[in-house]
Amino acid sequence: MSLKQTEPGTTARQSKPAVFRGDIQGLRAIAVGVVVIYHFWPKVLPGGFIGVDVFFVISGFLITTHLLKRPPQNIRDVAQFWMRRVKRLLPASFLVILAGLIGVWLLAPITLWQDWGFQAIAATFYFQNWYLSTSKVDYLAEADAPSPFQHFWSLSVEEQFYLIWPILIGALLFAAIRFGWKRRTAALIGMGAIFALSLGFSIYATSTDAGAAYFSTFTRAWEFAAGALVAALGQRAYAAKKDLTSLAGSWIGLAVLIFSALVFAGEMPFPGYIALVPVLGTALILLSHSTHRYSPGFLLENRVMRFLGDNSYAIYLWHWPILILAPYTVADFGLAAQLSALALTVLLSVLTQKLVEVRFRKFIEVSKLLTAPRFLLAGSTALALAAGAFYTMSGNIMEESKDITASVKRVNAQVGTDCFGSNGLSDHCVDKKGIPESYKQLAPAPIVAKEDKPVVYADDCFAAQSDNYAQRPVCSYGNDKGKVKVAVVGNSHAGQWVPAVKAIAEERGWKLDTYLISRCAVMGERQAYDEKASIDACAEYSDWTTKQIDKNGYDLVISSSRQSLAIEGKDFAASEAPAQQAFEKTLSDWKHTGAQVAVIKDTPFPGSTVDNLPDCVAENEQELSECSGPADEWIPMDPQFDAVKALDDPRIVSVSLNDKFCRDNTCYGVVGGVVAYWDHSHLSNTMAEDLAKPLDSRLKAVLDNDKLFASS
């Protein structure tokens, strides 16, 4: 985001431009202030993320103003424009990326090195927004720890804007000359078209895939165009004014920004049409430029706001890596630690602004040896090599640890078969206090635990939210010609049981089909997604599975579910009862197809106290109790399991294996030497496979169907 301390065409401590906009420094201060507060204390300013939109509008205004005054005439002019951006922005950003890499090396668990190393490369070359758009919006990636470089997504959007904008302005002005238009007219037409097209696409993309849309350059271009339109109106339109209309416009714009920061929330589909509020509020302040004695100038142009505005770029750069890495240095990242982190942010920002943004930039401007192109080449190459070293190093360690079968054998030999995995909480496997013994080795090794996923992920067996569940894949395992047909139905918490059920199917000769959907609880009730299309598709999936179960004549339907979404129109706490009622109907519908139904109680949820289980284990291998939690927090609500009890039907039964994870009111993330989860929520493949025998015996105990277990 554009947080530069000076107006276009000037450098710090130079004379001010002819018309200095002190209110823009105030806007920068507001923007960076609300972003930082939102990141440190999201409940205080739930809509603080709108600071990014404020910066985008400011950037569009300032850069377009500059380009319309000094339009590029040829490719050399465009190259010079790009190099000015390099000198102005990259020294500070390269410094922060390097510091972030050092911080990762010193503080972060090795499980994060590969992903964070790649994200450092993405930040260096400013494609971080596209990386996040494609990799971090998946529901199954929600437990991934945010990297110290994640905030570069907005800077990436802005750099892409800087790359295209001078070419676009040059083309528009060439068209003006060619067709005899006025410059401003051509600019207004061009900026207006971009505003309309991008806003339309933003509304569409946000309604269909809000996660990916949030990071997209194409859904944000209209925000830059909004500022550009103000610039294209000309100096008279946005010159300083003392009339009452401009006075009202300035106050309304400021009130809109405050309202957005206080009222907006991360759950809103954004950017889309909702972003019009802060974008138009910012544009209104830029257009009004009121200098009336009662204008908000005293709020926007005082010393504090000027200080924050001058240092806003560096503050934005430093606050996020400090916020992400600081918790690795203290046991309790409470208010005192947070305030210390904020103070360190301000200190480093001031030093960066004075020593790097100003002095180092001047050095590049006068140096014959370290020119802007050479600095760009040398700096980006050095950072890419450093980040690549992290990526390669962790990759090599992963490769060495990749043989999970070997690690299972080692741990099995260490703890004994009777205490391995699902047997790890048996009486003879714990100490006198009922606590599991410590483990010298783990299966799998923590660095590869995140990849220890059931085969259904590699086989793409899930209907995905990214296309609103348009594709509904069915994967088959076991004996393709088996006389007993079994279906596993549900969301990812049903998918996590496939390794266990697959092992049973192979042992007993069952034909196993999967009907899996990401995130959606398969119960027919409308659930509160951000996008209406996903709401509709999730509700429809339940009817579709019932038809498939009836059509294919399954003998047994096994289901499990995590309730991660509220029922539409209700908060999460009030969703349990209607969800249970919906499950009662759906389970009965499945039974009426002629199948027996078995529901597996949802497994403990480490995510209530642990962000990511493999990361926690890697950081606390000598103190694995840090990766455990109280049962009353880890055991989630399970309306599907409760529905079985309410139905009290012998053909609809339930089983629970939570005693394999929890003992004496404590649930464990490592059980019998096995890392039990590959993220914050889902069973690792190793753990799921080890649960096959207890699951088989418990299903056999509750299912009244000799045909199912005839082969045993």
Secondary structure as the mmCIF struct_conf table of DSSP 4:
data_model
#
loop_
_struct_conf.conf_type_id
_struct_conf.id
_struct_conf.beg_label_comp_id
_struct_conf.beg_label_asym_id
_struct_conf.beg_label_seq_id
_struct_conf.end_label_comp_id
_struct_conf.end_label_asym_id
_struct_conf.end_label_seq_id
BEND BEND1 GLN A 5 THR A 6
TURN_TY1_P TURN_TY1_P1 PRO A 8 GLY A 9
TURN_TY1_P TURN_TY1_P2 ALA A 12 ARG A 13
BEND BEND2 GLN A 14 GLN A 14
HELX_LH_PP_P HELX_LH_PP_P1 SER A 15 PRO A 17
BEND BEND3 ALA A 18 VAL A 19
HELX_RH_AL_P HELX_RH_AL_P1 GLY A 22 PHE A 40
TURN_TY1_P TURN_TY1_P3 PRO A 42 VAL A 44
TURN_TY1_P TURN_TY1_P4 PRO A 46 GLY A 47
HELX_RH_3T_P HELX_RH_3T_P1 GLY A 48 ILE A 50
HELX_RH_AL_P HELX_RH_AL_P2 GLY A 51 LYS A 69
BEND BEND4 ARG A 70 ARG A 70
BEND BEND5 ASN A 74 ASN A 74
HELX_RH_AL_P HELX_RH_AL_P3 ILE A 75 LEU A 107
BEND BEND6 ALA A 108 ALA A 108
HELX_RH_3T_P HELX_RH_3T_P2 ILE A 110 LEU A 112
HELX_RH_AL_P HELX_RH_AL_P4 TRP A 113 THR A 124
TURN_TY1_P TURN_TY1_P5 PHE A 125 TYR A 126
HELX_RH_AL_P HELX_RH_AL_P5 GLN A 128 SER A 135
BEND BEND7 LYS A 136 ASP A 138
HELX_RH_3T_P HELX_RH_3T_P3 TYR A 139 ALA A 141
TURN_TY1_P TURN_TY1_P6 GLU A 142 ALA A 143
BEND BEND8 ASP A 144 ASP A 144
HELX_LH_PP_P HELX_LH_PP_P2 ALA A 145 SER A 147
TURN_TY1_P TURN_TY1_P7 PRO A 148 HIS A 151
HELX_RH_AL_P HELX_RH_AL_P6 PHE A 152 PHE A 179
TURN_TY1_P TURN_TY1_P8 GLY A 180 GLY A 180
HELX_RH_AL_P HELX_RH_AL_P7 ARG A 183 THR A 208
HELX_RH_AL_P HELX_RH_AL_P8 ALA A 210 PHE A 215
BEND BEND9 THR A 217 THR A 217
TURN_TY1_P TURN_TY1_P9 PHE A 218 ARG A 220
HELX_RH_AL_P HELX_RH_AL_P9 ALA A 221 ALA A 232
TURN_TY1_P TURN_TY1_P10 LEU A 233 LEU A 233
HELX_RH_AL_P HELX_RH_AL_P10 GLN A 235 TYR A 238
BEND BEND10 ALA A 239 ALA A 239
STRN STRN1 LYS A 241 LYS A 241
BEND BEND11 ASP A 243 ASP A 243
HELX_RH_AL_P HELX_RH_AL_P11 LEU A 244 VAL A 263
TURN_TY1_P TURN_TY1_P11 GLY A 266 GLU A 267
BEND BEND12 MET A 268 MET A 268
BEND BEND13 PRO A 271 PRO A 271
HELX_RH_3T_P HELX_RH_3T_P4 GLY A 272 ALA A 275
HELX_RH_AL_P HELX_RH_AL_P12 LEU A 276 SER A 288
STRN STRN2 SER A 290 SER A 290
TURN_TY1_P TURN_TY1_P12 ARG A 293 TYR A 294
BEND BEND14 SER A 295 SER A 295
TURN_TY1_P TURN_TY1_P13 PRO A 296 PRO A 296
HELX_RH_AL_P HELX_RH_AL_P13 GLY A 297 LEU A 300
BEND BEND15 GLU A 301 ASN A 302
HELX_RH_AL_P HELX_RH_AL_P14 ARG A 303 ASP A 310
TURN_TY1_P TURN_TY1_P14 ASN A 311 ASN A 311
HELX_RH_AL_P HELX_RH_AL_P15 SER A 312 LEU A 325
HELX_RH_3T_P HELX_RH_3T_P5 ALA A 326 TYR A 328
TURN_TY1_P TURN_TY1_P15 THR A 329 THR A 329
BEND BEND16 ALA A 331 ALA A 331
HELX_RH_AL_P HELX_RH_AL_P16 LEU A 335 THR A 352
HELX_RH_PI_P HELX_RH_PI_P1 GLN A 353 PHE A 360
HELX_RH_AL_P HELX_RH_AL_P17 ARG A 361 VAL A 366
BEND BEND17 LYS A 368 LEU A 370
HELX_RH_AL_P HELX_RH_AL_P18 ALA A 372 GLU A 400
TURN_TY1_P TURN_TY1_P16 SER A 401 SER A 401
HELX_RH_AL_P HELX_RH_AL_P19 ILE A 404 VAL A 415
HELX_RH_3T_P HELX_RH_3T_P6 THR A 417 CYS A 419
BEND BEND18 PHE A 420 PHE A 420
HELX_RH_3T_P HELX_RH_3T_P7 GLY A 421 ASN A 423
TURN_TY1_P TURN_TY1_P17 GLY A 424 LEU A 425
BEND BEND19 SER A 426 SER A 426
HELX_RH_3T_P HELX_RH_3T_P8 ASP A 427 CYS A 429
STRN STRN3 VAL A 430 VAL A 430
TURN_TY1_P TURN_TY1_P18 LYS A 432 LYS A 433
BEND BEND20 GLY A 434 GLY A 434
HELX_LH_PP_P HELX_LH_PP_P3 ILE A 435 ILE A 435
STRN STRN4 PRO A 436 PRO A 436
HELX_LH_PP_P HELX_LH_PP_P4 GLU A 437 SER A 438
BEND BEND21 LYS A 440 GLN A 441
STRN STRN5 ALA A 443 ALA A 443
BEND BEND22 PRO A 444 PRO A 444
HELX_RH_AL_P HELX_RH_AL_P20 PRO A 446 ALA A 449
TURN_TY1_P TURN_TY1_P19 LYS A 450 GLU A 451
HELX_RH_AL_P HELX_RH_AL_P21 VAL A 455 ALA A 458
TURN_TY1_P TURN_TY1_P20 ASP A 459 ASP A 460
STRN STRN6 PHE A 462 ALA A 463
HELX_RH_3T_P HELX_RH_3T_P9 GLN A 465 ASP A 467
TURN_TY1_P TURN_TY1_P21 ASN A 468 TYR A 469
STRN STRN7 CYS A 475 GLY A 478
TURN_TY1_P TURN_TY1_P22 ASP A 480 LYS A 481
BEND BEND23 LYS A 483 VAL A 484
STRN STRN8 LYS A 485 GLY A 490
BEND BEND24 ASN A 491 ASN A 491
HELX_RH_AL_P HELX_RH_AL_P22 SER A 492 GLY A 495
TURN_TY1_P TURN_TY1_P23 GLN A 496 TRP A 497
HELX_RH_AL_P HELX_RH_AL_P23 VAL A 498 ARG A 508
TURN_TY1_P TURN_TY1_P24 GLY A 509 GLY A 509
STRN STRN9 LYS A 511 ILE A 517
BEND BEND25 SER A 518 ARG A 519
BEND BEND26 VAL A 522 GLU A 525
STRN STRN10 GLN A 527 GLN A 527
BEND BEND27 ASP A 530 GLU A 531
HELX_RH_AL_P HELX_RH_AL_P24 LYS A 532 ASN A 552
TURN_TY1_P TURN_TY1_P25 GLY A 553 GLY A 553
BEND BEND28 ASP A 555 ASP A 555
STRN STRN11 LEU A 556 SER A 560
BEND BEND29 LEU A 565 LEU A 565
HELX_LH_PP_P HELX_LH_PP_P5 ALA A 566 ALA A 566
STRN STRN12 ILE A 567 ILE A 567
TURN_TY1_P TURN_TY1_P26 GLU A 568 GLY A 569
BEND BEND30 LYS A 570 LYS A 570
BEND BEND31 PHE A 572 PHE A 572
HELX_RH_3T_P HELX_RH_3T_P10 ALA A 573 SER A 575
HELX_RH_AL_P HELX_RH_AL_P25 GLU A 576 LYS A 591
TURN_TY1_P TURN_TY1_P27 HIS A 592 GLY A 594
STRN STRN13 GLN A 596 ILE A 600
HELX_LH_PP_P HELX_LH_PP_P6 LYS A 601 PRO A 604
HELX_RH_3T_P HELX_RH_3T_P11 PRO A 606 SER A 608
TURN_TY1_P TURN_TY1_P28 THR A 609 THR A 609
BEND BEND32 ASP A 611 ASP A 611
HELX_RH_AL_P HELX_RH_AL_P26 LEU A 613 GLU A 619
TURN_TY1_P TURN_TY1_P29 GLU A 621 GLN A 622
HELX_RH_3T_P HELX_RH_3T_P12 LEU A 624 CYS A 627
STRN STRN14 SER A 628 PRO A 630
HELX_RH_AL_P HELX_RH_AL_P27 ALA A 631 TRP A 634
BEND BEND33 ILE A 635 ILE A 635
HELX_RH_AL_P HELX_RH_AL_P28 PRO A 639 LEU A 647
STRN STRN15 ASP A 649 ASP A 649
TURN_TY1_P TURN_TY1_P30 PRO A 650 ARG A 651
STRN STRN16 ILE A 652 VAL A 655
HELX_RH_3T_P HELX_RH_3T_P13 ASN A 658 LYS A 660
TURN_TY1_P TURN_TY1_P31 PHE A 661 PHE A 661
STRN STRN17 CYS A 662 ARG A 663
TURN_TY1_P TURN_TY1_P32 ASP A 664 ASN A 665
STRN STRN18 THR A 666 TYR A 668
BEND BEND34 GLY A 669 GLY A 669
STRN STRN19 VAL A 670 VAL A 671
TURN_TY1_P TURN_TY1_P33 GLY A 672 GLY A 673
STRN STRN20 VAL A 674 VAL A 675
STRN STRN21 TYR A 677 TYR A 677
BEND BEND35 TRP A 678 HIS A 682
STRN STRN22 LEU A 683 LEU A 683
HELX_LH_PP_P HELX_LH_PP_P7 SER A 684 SER A 684
HELX_RH_AL_P HELX_RH_AL_P29 ASN A 685 ASP A 690
TURN_TY1_P TURN_TY1_P34 LEU A 691 LEU A 691
HELX_RH_AL_P HELX_RH_AL_P30 ALA A 692 VAL A 702
TURN_TY1_P TURN_TY1_P35 ASP A 706 SER A 711
#
